[in-house]
Structure formats: C-alpha cells, structure tokens
Amino acid sequence: MPAAMTDNIASVPTTRVSVVPGGPVDGEIQPPGSKSLTNRALICAAFASGTSRLSGTLVSEDTEVMIESLAKIGVSIKPIDGGQSLVVDGVGGVVSDDARRISKDAPVEMFIANSGTTIRFLTAALTAFGGRYRLAGIPRMHERPIGDLVDAIEPVIEGQIVATSPGKCPPVEIDSKGWSGESLRVSGGVSSQYLSGLMMAAPIASKSVEIQILGDMVSMPYVRMTADLMAAFGGRTGLQHDADGRLSSVTIDGDYQGAEVSIEPDASAASYFWAAAAVAGGSVLVRDLSEDASQGDVAFARVLEQMGCEYTSTGEGIRITNGPLSTPPPNSASPSSPLLCGIDVEMGEISDTVQTLSVVALFADGPTRIRGVAHNRFKETDRIGNLAIELRKLGARIDEHDDGLTVYPLTAERMASDSPVVLETYNDHRMAMSFALLGLRIGGIEILNPACTRKTYPEFWADLEMLTGRAHHWSSEAPHAEPVT
C-alpha cells in the first residue's frame, strides 16, 4: 500500500453508532420532504418557462447534486428556509443551440455521487435539451446499470450517448442536439426511474412522444407519481395497459410552465418510524402523510398491519400501534411477542422498504418471505445479498432467492444477548436506517458509517433520538493500517 494511502486511512476515524434499547416508543414525527418528489420537481421546474416555487423540499446529498448539476446549465435555484423551499427560474424548453454553447469548449462535468434519480433523470433530460456532458459519481455509481436507458435514448438522440464503464454503467458521456424521434422503447425490469426520466424529458424535446414498455414495470407507483407531478407543470401523460393490466406504453405531450408545488414528507423515511412501533412496541404517528399520498411507500404501513400491528389513518397522518411486548415463555423457541407474525408479501411496488421489513421480520413469530424485488441488487448496494450478509451476523437464518429473500426470526438466546455485533452499511443510507431498528430491542448493535444517511435524511439520528427520548452511543476509532515495507 502506498504511504500516502496509509496516511489517509489512519487520519480518518471509523465512526459507529449504537441505538440504546429502552422499551416501547410513543410519539409523532414528520420526516423531511420526499427525495423522489423533490428531484422530479427540480427537473420539471428547471426546464419550465417561468418561475416555480417548491415547498417542503428535501435538503440532502441526493438533492444537492441535482441542484449543483442544474446550475451548470444556467438554471437559477434559490433556497429559502435553509433549502426547505426552492425558487427555480427555468430555462424554458428545448434550447439545444444555447446548450451547446455552454459546452462548446469542453463537456460539462457533473458529479452525481451515488444518486440514482439524479443520473437517470439528468441523462434523459440533457439528451433532450442538447449539449455535451459527462455524468460521473463515486465508484459504486459506476457499477450501477444504466444500459437500458442508454439503449432507449440511442434511436432518438441527434448525436451520441455512451455509458463508459463495463456492463453499460456510468460515467455517461453525452453529445446531443436534442431528440430527432418520437417513439422509444424501454425495459421496465430494472428500474422505473428509466421510464420516469424519459417521461420527464419528452416535454423538453418539444415532441409528442410514445414510450413502449418492454416486460413488466417494477415500482409502478413511481411512474404514477411522475405523471402526476408532470401534470402540475403542464406535461400531459397517458398510461396504456394491456389485457393483463400491465403497463404497455406511455404517451406524453405538452410544455412545462412554472408552478407552485408542495412536496410530501418522504414515505420511505416514514417506514423506519412505523417500524419502530412494530419492533419496540408502542405507537408512532407520521404526520402529513395520508393513504392517498402520491408515494407508493405509504403502503408499507399496511404491510405492518398484515403482521399484526394496528393501522390508523386520520387527517393528521398515519399511525402504527403495537401492544407492549410480552416476555417469552421459558425455553420458548420464539423470542418475539406474538404481536408480530411472519407473512408472505410481494414488495415490487415498495422495494425501498425491503430492508426495513427484513429487520422487523427478525422479531416475528415465523418466517417472512419477500418477493418481487430482484432489482434491489442494483441499487446503492446489493440490497438482497449484502443485507443477508449483515443480518446473518446476528445469527439469523436468511435465505436468498432470485426475486427476494426469506427472513427467519431470531432465537430467544440471541434476543437476550448483548454481545457486540458490528454491521457494515456499504455506504447505503437505507442499510443504516434499517439497522437502527435492531437497537430498539437488542443491545450491542454497532452500525458503521452512520453519516451515510445524509444521502436522503441528514437528521435521521437526531429525529430517532427525539422519538425514543434516548441518546444514541457514538464512538470512533482510527482504522488500522499495516506499515509499508
């Protein structure tokens, strides 16, 4: 190992956090604004004619890289209230000549970190807008496939688009004068963000566009979310389904106009707090999210209802309640309260909550089978394989399947033990937030790199402390590095 690399490792401490067990939780919370809605609204507002005002927006790494990238093509985005509201002066439709002038000397370099929404939405939008660009991120981003989106754009781009890493992964290089065609085909099996990106790009290209869907579309609620948000800015979409009810094509026309849009609290983030009530017992209200929210992940609360929790939806929000935990009978094979039962559940439409449910399932009275989420292997990390690796450190039995996994309950002995277990997060915010739930019931759980939650929820650890009324235990140590010989 080079000396400089050794010095660098020694200078960066490894931070860990342990959530402290302490009985049932009882309270209410309002998560920050939805990442999915914020980044979609930013795309539509950036390419609209006129000024847009977005309220309730998320302040996080994923939204910051989107804002910084849009600023490089002349979009003015002014934060208000610390970024929780944004005023966006759009560039007004397709201006390929102007876009090419921006990048006449060299491609515009955009750093995307590990934000899937940012790179997929911008890739589609910038090819329709025109100009030369290079979109790159951290090493994990360069392992995440984008080939289906590139393949969909190639027949219509007036220019060139290339994904330069093996397997058609980012970085993405674009040299475009806009779109010359009006018919596209895209696979629906890996990510709905490919289709959402193409849908949002169509009004930028100033064309009436039809997009045909190849195969089944994963995460359909996000497609409907995209259509609803586009409508707020003047984009018109039509979703067509085949005889079996599967999405077969989407038609898009219209132009974006400035709009005022309110962003809902993030339903994926809400899942951790609903799950806290399920795991620890108690009752948690997530404010300002309703059953008719545009985010499909509100359905996670209904999954907890299937497991035995009480579900309540009112004008205030959605509440999950689970009774006080009971003490397992002596020599019981099941360590958990009978208030949670194992289930068999299809989660393709709410796949961002798979890690959350997997942790909850450890405390059920039987196995939980999670289906329909094969695409989770291609997200910030392998959210099936790497999740299984970490949960097995607890002594849990985890069976991996092609389309998901089966999680078996922890034993009574493991539940009673507070032996230290160090869990890796793989720089995945959802790993860290899901693993936090373990600490509500089990002592000794140490979570590495807790700061990775800044990707979508910088205040997660503080909000969890507020809800539980207990401070977490933080520690750090300098990584060990072998001397150079």
Residue pairs with C-beta under 8 A, 6 or more apart in sequence:
1 481
1 482
1 484
2 484
3 484
6 481
6 482
6 483
6 484
9 479
9 481
10 478
10 479
10 481
11 478
12 478
12 479
13 476
13 477
13 478
13 479
14 448
14 449
14 476
14 477
14 478
14 479
15 448
15 449
15 450
15 451
15 474
15 475
15 476
16 422
16 446
16 447
16 448
16 450
16 474
16 475
16 476
17 436
17 446
17 447
17 450
17 461
17 472
17 473
17 474
17 475
18 439
18 444
18 445
18 446
18 447
18 472
18 473
18 475
19 436
19 437
19 438
19 439
19 440
19 445
19 447
19 464
19 468
19 472
20 439
20 443
20 468
20 470
20 471
20 472
20 473
21 439
21 440
21 441
21 442
21 443
22 440
22 468
22 469
22 470
23 280
23 281
24 277
24 280
24 281
24 282
24 324
24 325
25 276
25 277
25 280
25 281
25 282
25 283
25 284
25 440
25 467
25 468
26 282
26 283
26 284
27 284
27 285
27 466
27 467
27 469
28 284
28 285
28 286
28 287
28 316
28 317
29 270
29 273
29 284
29 285
29 286
29 287
29 463
29 466
29 467
30 265
30 286
30 287
30 288
30 317
31 265
31 266
31 269
31 270
31 273
31 286
31 457
31 463
32 58
32 59
32 60
32 84
32 265
32 266
32 269
32 457
32 459
33 56
33 57
33 58
33 84
33 263
33 264
33 265
33 266
34 58
34 263
34 264
34 265
34 266
34 267
34 268
34 295
35 58
35 60
35 62
35 63
35 117
35 266
35 268
35 456
36 117
36 222
36 225
36 266
36 268
36 295
37 225
37 229
37 263
37 264
37 294
37 295
38 54
38 57
38 58
38 63
38 66
38 263
39 62
39 63
39 66
39 115
39 117
39 118
39 121
40 117
40 121
40 196
40 200
40 225
40 226
40 229
41 52
41 54
41 57
41 229
41 261
41 263
42 54
42 63
42 66
42 67
42 70
42 77
42 86
42 88
43 66
43 121
43 122
43 125
43 200
44 52
44 200
44 229
44 230
44 232
44 233
44 235
44 256
44 259
45 52
45 54
45 86
45 88
45 90
45 233
45 256
45 258
45 259
45 261
46 70
46 73
46 75
46 77
46 88
46 90
46 91
46 125
47 90
47 91
47 92
47 93
47 125
47 129
47 203
47 204
47 256
48 88
48 90
48 92
48 233
48 234
48 256
48 257
48 258
48 259
49 90
49 92
49 93
49 255
49 256
49 257
49 258
50 89
50 90
50 92
50 257
50 258
51 87
51 88
51 89
51 90
51 258
52 87
52 88
52 90
52 233
52 258
52 259
52 260
52 261
53 85
53 86
53 87
53 88
53 260
53 261
54 85
54 86
54 87
54 88
54 260
54 261
54 262
54 263
55 84
55 85
55 260
55 261
55 262
55 263
56 84
56 85
56 262
56 263
56 264
56 265
57 63
57 83
57 84
57 85
57 86
57 263
58 263
58 266
58 456
59 82
59 83
59 84
59 458
60 454
60 455
60 456
60 457
60 458
61 113
61 115
61 454
61 455
61 456
62 113
62 115
62 117
62 118
62 455
62 456
63 83
65 110
65 111
65 112
65 113
65 115
65 118
66 115
66 117
66 118
66 121
66 122
67 77
67 86
68 110
68 111
69 110
69 111
69 112
69 118
69 122
69 135
70 77
71 77
72 102
72 108
72 110
73 91
73 99
73 102
73 108
73 126
73 129
73 131
74 91
74 98
74 102
75 88
75 89
75 90
75 91
76 88
76 89
77 86
77 87
77 88
77 89
78 86
78 87
78 88
79 85
79 86
80 86
80 87
88 258
90 256
90 258
91 98
91 129
93 203
93 204
93 206
93 255
93 256
94 128
94 129
94 130
94 178
94 204
94 205
94 206
95 129
95 130
96 129
96 130
96 131
96 176
96 177
96 178
97 130
99 126
99 129
99 130
99 131
100 130
100 131
100 132
100 177
102 108
102 131
103 131
103 132
103 133
106 132
107 132
107 133
107 134
107 173
107 174
107 175
108 131
108 132
108 133
108 134
109 133
109 134
109 136
110 122
110 133
110 134
110 135
110 136
111 136
111 137
112 118
112 119
112 122
112 135
112 136
112 137
112 141
112 170
113 137
113 138
113 141
113 455
114 137
114 138
114 140
114 141
114 144
114 380
114 427
114 455
115 137
115 141
115 455
116 144
116 191
116 193
116 379
116 380
117 193
119 135
119 137
119 141
119 146
119 170
119 172
120 146
120 149
120 191
120 193
120 194
120 196
120 197
121 193
121 196
121 197
121 200
122 133
122 135
122 197
123 135
123 146
123 149
123 150
123 153
123 161
123 172
123 174
123 197
124 149
124 153
124 194
124 197
124 198
124 200
124 201
125 197
125 200
125 201
125 204
126 133
126 135
126 174
126 176
127 153
127 157
127 159
127 161
127 174
127 176
127 178
127 179
127 201
128 176
128 178
128 179
128 201
128 202
128 204
128 205
129 176
129 178
129 204
130 159
130 176
130 177
130 178
131 174
131 176
132 174
132 175
132 176
133 172
133 173
133 174
134 171
134 172
134 173
134 174
135 170
135 171
135 172
135 174
136 142
136 170
136 171
136 172
137 170
137 171
138 427
140 380
140 381
140 427
141 169
141 170
142 165
142 169
142 170
142 171
143 165
143 167
143 169
144 169
144 170
144 378
144 379
145 167
145 168
145 169
145 190
145 378
146 163
146 168
146 169
146 170
146 172
146 194
147 163
147 167
147 168
147 169
148 186
148 187
148 189
148 190
148 191
148 194
149 186
149 194
149 197
149 198
150 161
150 162
150 163
150 168
150 172
151 168
151 186
151 187
152 184
152 185
152 186
152 187
152 194
152 198
152 211
153 161
153 184
153 198
154 161
155 181
155 184
155 185
156 179
156 180
156 181
156 182
156 183
156 184
157 176
157 178
157 179
157 180
158 176
158 177
158 178
158 179
158 180
159 174
159 175
159 176
159 177
160 173
160 174
160 175
160 176
161 172
161 173
161 174
161 175
161 176
162 172
162 173
163 169
163 170
163 171
163 172
164 170
164 171
164 172
164 173
165 171
178 205
179 201
179 205
179 207
179 209
182 207
182 208
182 209
182 210
183 209
183 210
183 211
183 212
184 198
184 209
184 210
184 211
184 212
185 211
185 212
185 213
185 214
186 194
186 195
186 198
186 211
186 212
186 213
186 214
187 194
187 213
187 214
187 215
188 194
188 195
188 213
188 214
188 215
188 216
188 217
188 218
188 247
189 214
189 215
189 216
189 218
189 375
190 218
190 375
190 378
191 218
191 219
191 375
191 378
192 217
192 218
192 219
192 220
192 222
192 223
193 222
195 211
195 213
195 217
195 223
195 226
195 250
196 222
196 223
196 225
196 226
198 209
198 211
199 211
199 223
199 226
199 227
199 230
199 235
199 237
199 250
199 252
200 226
200 230
200 235
202 208
202 209
202 211
202 235
202 252
202 253
203 230
203 234
203 235
203 252
203 253
203 254
203 255
203 256
204 256
206 255
207 253
208 251
208 252
208 253
209 251
209 252
209 253
210 249
210 250
210 251
210 252
211 249
211 250
211 251
211 252
212 248
212 249
213 246
213 247
213 248
213 249
213 250
216 246
217 223
217 246
217 247
218 348
218 349
218 351
218 372
218 375
219 296
219 348
219 349
219 351
219 375
220 247
220 296
220 349
221 294
221 295
221 296
221 297
221 299
221 349
221 350
222 296
223 239
223 247
223 250
224 239
224 294
224 296
225 294
225 295
225 296
226 237
227 237
227 239
227 250
228 294
229 261
229 294
230 236
230 237
230 252
230 254
230 256
231 237
232 259
232 261
233 256
233 257
233 258
233 259
233 261
234 254
234 255
234 256
234 257
234 259
235 252
235 253
235 254
235 255
235 256
236 252
236 253
236 254
237 250
237 251
237 252
238 250
238 251
238 252
239 247
239 250
240 247
240 248
240 249
240 250
240 251
241 247
241 248
242 248
264 288
264 289
264 293
264 294
264 295
265 286
265 287
265 288
265 289
266 295
266 456
266 457
267 289
267 293
267 295
267 296
267 297
267 298
267 300
268 295
268 297
268 352
268 353
268 430
268 456
269 433
269 456
269 457
269 460
270 286
270 289
270 297
270 298
270 300
270 301
270 318
271 297
271 300
271 301
271 352
271 353
271 356
272 356
272 433
272 434
272 436
272 437
272 460
272 464
273 284
273 286
273 463
273 464
273 467
274 284
274 286
274 300
274 301
274 304
274 318
274 320
275 304
275 320
275 356
275 357
275 359
275 360
275 437
276 282
276 284
276 437
276 440
276 464
276 467
276 468
277 283
277 284
277 309
277 320
277 321
277 322
278 304
278 307
278 309
278 320
278 322
278 340
278 360
278 363
279 359
279 360
279 363
279 437
279 440
279 441
280 325
280 440
280 441
280 468
281 322
281 323
281 324
281 325
281 337
281 339
282 321
282 322
282 324
283 319
283 320
283 321
283 322
284 319
284 320
284 321
284 467
285 316
285 317
285 318
285 319
286 317
286 318
286 319
287 316
287 317
288 316
288 317
289 295
289 298
289 317
289 318
290 298
290 313
290 315
290 317
290 318
291 298
291 313
291 318
296 349
296 350
297 350
297 352
297 353
298 318
299 349
299 350
300 350
300 353
300 356
300 357
301 311
301 318
301 320
302 311
303 343
303 345
303 347
303 350
303 353
303 357
304 311
304 320
304 360
305 311
305 320
306 343
306 345
307 340
307 341
307 342
307 343
307 360
307 364
307 368
308 322
308 338
308 339
308 340
308 341
309 320
309 321
309 322
309 339
309 340
310 320
310 321
310 322
311 318
311 319
311 320
312 318
312 319
312 320
312 321
313 319
322 339
322 340
323 337
323 339
325 337
325 339
326 337
326 338
326 339
328 334
328 335
328 336
328 412
328 415
331 412
332 412
333 411
333 412
334 365
334 366
334 409
334 412
335 363
335 409
335 410
335 411
335 412
335 413
335 414
335 415
335 416
336 363
336 364
336 365
336 409
336 410
336 415
337 363
338 365
340 360
340 363
340 364
340 365
341 364
341 365
341 366
342 361
342 364
342 365
342 366
342 367
342 368
342 409
343 364
343 368
343 369
344 368
344 369
344 371
345 357
345 368
345 369
345 370
345 371
346 371
346 372
347 353
347 354
347 357
347 370
347 371
347 372
347 373
347 404
348 371
348 372
348 373
351 372
351 373
351 375
351 376
352 430
354 370
354 373
354 376
354 383
354 384
354 387
354 404
355 383
355 387
355 430
355 431
355 434
356 430
356 433
356 434
356 437
357 368
357 370
358 368
358 370
358 387
358 391
358 398
358 405
358 407
358 434
359 391
359 434
359 435
359 437
359 438
360 437
361 367
361 368
361 370
361 407
361 409
362 391
362 394
362 396
362 407
362 409
362 410
362 438
363 409
363 410
363 441
364 409
365 409
366 409
367 406
367 407
367 408
367 409
368 406
368 407
369 404
369 405
369 406
370 404
370 405
370 406
370 407
371 401
371 403
371 404
372 403
372 404
373 383
373 384
373 403
373 404
374 384
374 402
374 403
374 404
376 382
376 383
376 384
376 404
377 383
377 384
377 385
379 428
380 426
380 427
380 428
380 429
380 430
380 455
381 426
381 427
381 428
381 431
383 428
383 430
383 431
384 400
384 404
384 405
385 400
386 424
386 426
386 428
386 431
387 398
387 405
387 431
388 398
388 400
388 405
389 424
390 423
390 424
390 431
390 435
391 398
391 407
392 398
393 421
393 422
393 423
394 410
394 414
394 421
394 438
394 442
395 410
395 411
395 414
396 407
396 408
396 409
396 410
396 414
397 408
398 405
398 406
398 407
398 408
399 405
399 406
399 408
410 442
414 442
415 441
415 442
417 442
417 443
417 444
418 442
418 443
418 444
419 444
420 444
420 446
421 444
421 445
421 446
422 446
422 448
423 431
423 435
423 438
423 445
423 446
423 447
423 448
424 431
424 448
424 449
425 431
425 432
425 435
425 447
425 448
425 449
425 450
425 452
427 449
427 452
428 452
429 452
429 453
429 454
429 455
429 456
429 457
431 452
432 447
432 449
432 450
432 452
432 453
432 460
433 453
433 457
433 460
435 445
435 447
436 447
436 460
436 461
436 464
438 445
439 445
439 447
439 472
440 468
446 475
450 461
453 460
453 461
457 463
461 472
464 472
465 471
465 472
